[in-house]
Amino acid sequence: MNNICTRRLYVDSPYGQVHVRESRPHGIQVNKAPLVCFHQSPLSGLQYKVFQEAMAKDRIVWCPDTPGFGGSDGPPSKVRISDYADTMHSVSESLCVGAGLEHNIDLFGSHTGSAISIDMAVRYPKVVRRAVLASVAHFNLLEKKIMTEKFGGEPPYFSDISFVSKLYSQTVLNGAPELSLERRLEFFAERLRSGLKAWYAPNAVMNYDTNKNLKNISSRCLVIVLDDMLAKNSRHAASLIPNVTMIEKLDIDHALAFDLHASEMSKTIRDFLNSA
């Protein structure tokens, strides 16, 4: 019998409703701060499906879809990381009230989710107890320019007839062979759901000042360096955070970290969150 209870919720936000996946231990009274997980773009909280259940053995874990992604309503125009952070602060407050808890949370984020976590930790220090960042979206000016050229603007759904087929080939047919075809198909479907506004989140990341904000995190923070394009960026990000622990896991590919390595990742994060 699975001892984890998982359900889906919708929470009101400034942009409409935010879709949230909740997991918690079945039949156990939890006394730990809930963990709120922010996904990379253009995916959704479904990215953490396996990892979420692994983390939920002793606490509530909420995985919201960033506004405009997954099942969440999106903003009408471009937004900033601070807008996402404000929304998630409001959503987490509503979730805590609904669960009968004080608004005191732990955060986890990777890629775009790391930027949202950083901003929440800086701007809501009385709410964020601890923060965990993996594959930190921390870029220099040249990298931002390159990333903006690559991901800026609407996806070419209506101008490139081969765009969707290329995406399908990349994500499903030629995706990580360690993942099942069904799981790869889930990722493909979530990428499509963000539609023409998929670039809002990458654009927000490229316009976010991590150099300044990383230095202003007062919460205890764990940075996990994984095997992906952001390994070097993550190390530099860790060097800017005042109260930080950094762990390198270069034997774990970010693309597989929250599926095949969910048990190891959850243990590492749980040990940090539970430490004195």
Rosetta blueprint (number, residue, H / E / L):
1 M L
2 N L
3 N L
4 I E
5 C E
6 T E
7 R E
8 R E
9 L E
10 Y E
11 V E
12 D E
13 S E
14 P L
15 Y L
16 G E
17 Q E
18 V E
19 H E
20 V E
21 R E
22 E E
23 S E
24 R E
25 P E
26 H L
27 G L
28 I L
29 Q L
30 V L
31 N L
32 K L
33 A L
34 P L
35 L E
36 V E
37 C E
38 F E
39 H L
40 Q L
41 S L
42 P L
43 L L
44 S L
45 G H
46 L H
47 Q H
48 Y H
49 K H
50 V H
51 F H
52 Q H
53 E H
54 A H
55 M H
56 A L
57 K L
58 D L
59 R L
60 I L
61 V E
62 W E
63 C E
64 P E
65 D L
66 T L
67 P L
68 G L
69 F L
70 G L
71 G L
72 S L
73 D L
74 G L
75 P L
76 P L
77 S L
78 K L
79 V L
80 R L
81 I H
82 S H
83 D H
84 Y H
85 A H
86 D H
87 T H
88 M H
89 H H
90 S H
91 V H
92 S H
93 E H
94 S H
95 L H
96 C H
97 V H
98 G H
99 A L
100 G L
101 L L
102 E L
103 H L
104 N L
105 I E
106 D E
107 L E
108 F E
109 G E
110 S E
111 H E
112 T H
113 G H
114 S H
115 A H
116 I H
117 S H
118 I H
119 D H
120 M H
121 A H
122 V H
123 R H
124 Y L
125 P L
126 K L
127 V L
128 V E
129 R E
130 R E
131 A E
132 V E
133 L E
134 A E
135 S E
136 V E
137 A L
138 H L
139 F L
140 N L
141 L H
142 L H
143 E H
144 K H
145 K H
146 I H
147 M H
148 T H
149 E H
150 K H
151 F H
152 G L
153 G L
154 E L
155 P L
156 P L
157 Y L
158 F L
159 S L
160 D L
161 I L
162 S L
163 F H
164 V H
165 S H
166 K H
167 L H
168 Y H
169 S H
170 Q H
171 T H
172 V H
173 L H
174 N L
175 G L
176 A L
177 P L
178 E L
179 L L
180 S L
181 L H
182 E H
183 R H
184 R H
185 L H
186 E H
187 F H
188 F H
189 A H
190 E H
191 R H
192 L H
193 R H
194 S L
195 G H
196 L H
197 K H
198 A L
199 W L
200 Y H
201 A H
202 P H
203 N H
204 A H
205 V H
206 M H
207 N L
208 Y L
209 D L
210 T H
211 N H
212 K H
213 N H
214 L H
215 K L
216 N L
217 I L
218 S L
219 S L
220 R E
221 C E
222 L E
223 V E
224 I E
225 V E
226 L E
227 D E
228 D L
229 M L
230 L L
231 A H
232 K H
233 N H
234 S H
235 R H
236 H H
237 A H
238 A H
239 S H
240 L H
241 I L
242 P L
243 N L
244 V E
245 T E
246 M E
247 I E
248 E E
249 K E
250 L E
251 D E
252 I E
253 D E
254 H H
255 A H
256 L H
257 A H
258 F L
259 D L
260 L L
261 H L
262 A H
263 S H
264 E H
265 M H
266 S H
267 K H
268 T H
269 I H
270 R H
271 D H
272 F H
273 L H
274 N H
275 S L
276 A L
